[in-house]
Amino acid sequence: MTSETALRDLNLPPKSERTNETSSKDILAKPYVEPSDENVGEKQRKNTVSLVEPPVNGSEVGHSGTDVVVAEVEYIESDKLNDLDDIDECLKVLLDGLGSKDWVLLCDTLNNVRRFSIYHKEALQDILDNVITLVVKALKNPRSAVCKTAIMTCADIFKAFGDTIVDSLDPLLVQLLLKSSQDKRFVCEAAEKALIDLTVWVSPVLLLPKLQPYLKNRNPRIRAKASMCVSRSVPRLGPEGIKDYGIDKLTQIASSQLSDKLPESREAARSLLLELQTSYEKSPVLAPEQETPSDEPLVYSWEQFCESNLPKLSAQAVLRVTSSITQEAPVSGL
């Protein structure tokens, strides 16, 4: 199944999730309350959610008076995770735990994958492909606790393995773009953070080709998240890297996002164009040879470069943006 098909099929949450999200018989032991702005920092450091495990033969908690089992799931930040007590034993049961239908065990095992990534990444090398496949499955899990823990696992995998996971990146990237584009805020925020980690730990030369197809996705929110990732990734190339990658190609990518539906896409495009303009002015493109010889080689200005590489209307839009940004820059620093 291609990435585009996966996006189309997964664009809407599973029916079970939609039902559980709106039902008065939600499996949460008590409703999840979004933290206020002043408490976001504390909640992101360590969140605890108490959930009621549904009965085996149904997806809802019954009201017959039967005792229910309450499980507690902690969202622990990476720097708060302790090392494993028994590395060999944990490794033996890791894949089985990731494939478990017991969601509490699954969350615990995902946290163990995070611990391996942080403290013993070499132990995962031989089974990393299998681990990633099962993490992708956990990302699709309709239970929010599993989904968020899997997203946090992705972030730690990116940090630990960097460029070595590029060949396995596509299914993870699809899911993270989807999760960062949904309405469930605490899952969305975790996915956005994982995407930021992705742009930090995976080389832009390898990452940008993976992101480009999503800039044309039919879902505007997917396009916006991909555009933001591109905007964060390109500066890591540096001026020479931008020139080698193709500043003309990157300018065309940015200009295509200027007219996109969502403001996040347009803002990411403006940020990228400013970066490209700054880079271009450090290493401008030589103009074609002139009929009259000159001691000094002639170069294209930024305006001439845009006009020669973009359709007329696109070039005008780009120049309006970069000109206004350049003029406003001194004011924004006040």
Beta strands, then each sheet from edge to edge (+ up, - down):
strand 1: 46-53
strand 2: 69-76
sheet 1: 1+ 2-
end
